[in-house]
Amino acid sequence: MFFRIFSYLLFASAIGTALANSDLDRGDYWYQNRAAGAKDDKADRKIADNITDAYRRALADSNVEEIAAEKLLNALYFKGCFAAPEREDRMKIHTEAKLFGERMHTKYPKNKRITSLYAINLSLWAKEYGPLEAIRQGAAKRVRDLADSAEDYQILGRAHQLLPYIPLLLNWPDKKLADKYLQMAIYTHPDDLNNFLFLAELRMDQERYQEALNLIDKALLLGIRKDYILEDRRTRWKLKSLREQVTEKMKTASQTFPF
């Protein structure tokens, strides 16, 4: 009995030692403090660079490569969205994330987190590259298939919501599926404000204004998560702006159809 316990503790200690990586820890530290020094919803670029630099170094350790890949893809997403106001800079970051995501997805095809992050970084690259040209290169279908594989309902919903129906080129976007997937996204991740924002945008487009307002108000009541200060701050601004748009459309509709 003692030997089995001792062997287990020795094995656990070895695993812990193998997984320990100072660069991974350093990246985690900076990521947890990514809102420090921010201006409104814009992150401090030096902090964003510190995060990605640490995770890149951690990749050299084969014992932590998979988790470091996840974290680097997430950090590149954050840097591109919150610490790169210039388009040329964003394009460089999104391109790196796209290429790196493709490599890591090929190496770790069963890792749903890597698959999902690859999908979102690919979609960000496509937006900067030029949506129509990216569609011609198959990026839209690739994003959809990756999101489907990862069961990422938010990305699936947005793909069907935002992409245009183009005969012979892009014939699969379906607003009914957008509705289905965005509702599933809220069900699976009810703390993510973006899920409420995206479904509220769809409800506004459907002229279901009161439902849109209900979604917006429910999201605003959730407040700002302490681990997502910049992200939720930006989304709350978008929710408040959308609320004004929906309210204005309701007024216009009531004036057009007073009865």
C-alpha positions, 0 to 999 in steps of 0.5 A: 500500500505504501509503495503504491502511494509513494509511486503515485506521489512520485509520478504526480511530482514528475508530471507537475515538474514537466508541466511547469514552465516559467514563460507560461506562468509569465504569460498567464500573469500578463494576461490576467493583468491585460486591463492594466493601463488600458484607455477606455477599451484599448489595451496597453500594447506593451502588456499585449506584447508581453503576453504573446512574447511569453507564450511564444517562448513557452512553445519551445517546451514540448511538454507545454506546447499544446496549452501554450498554443491555445494561450498564444492563439487567444493572446493574438486574438486579444492583441488584434482586437484590443491593442492594434488600432491601425489596420496594417498592424491588425492585419499582421497580427491576424495573419500570424494567428491564421497561419499559426492556428492552421499549424496547431489545428493540424497538429492537435485536431481534437483540441476544440479550444485550438479549433475554435480560436483558429476559426475566430482568428481566421474570421478576423483575418478575412475581415481585414483581408477583404470579405469577398476575396476571403470568401472566394478563397474558401475562408467562410466555409472553413470558419463554418466547418471549424466552428461546427467541429468545435461546437462553437455556437457563437461563431456558427451563429455569426457566420450564418448571421453576417455572411451574405447568400451568394448563388454558386459562391456562398449558398449556405448562410441561413438566418434561421440557423443563425437564430438557432445557433445564437440561442444555443450560444446563450444557453451554453454560455449565459455569462458572455455578453456578446451572445446577447448582443448578437442575438439582439442584433438579429432580433432588430433585423427581424423587427422583433424590437421588444425581444431585442430590448429584453435581450439587451437589458438582460445582458446589461444587468450582468455587469462586467466580469472581473476577468473580462474587463476590456471585453465586457466594457466594449460589449456594453458600449455596443449594447447601449448603442444598439438599444438606442437604435432599437428604440428609434426603430420602435418609434419610427414603426409606431409612427408609420403604423399608429394603430 
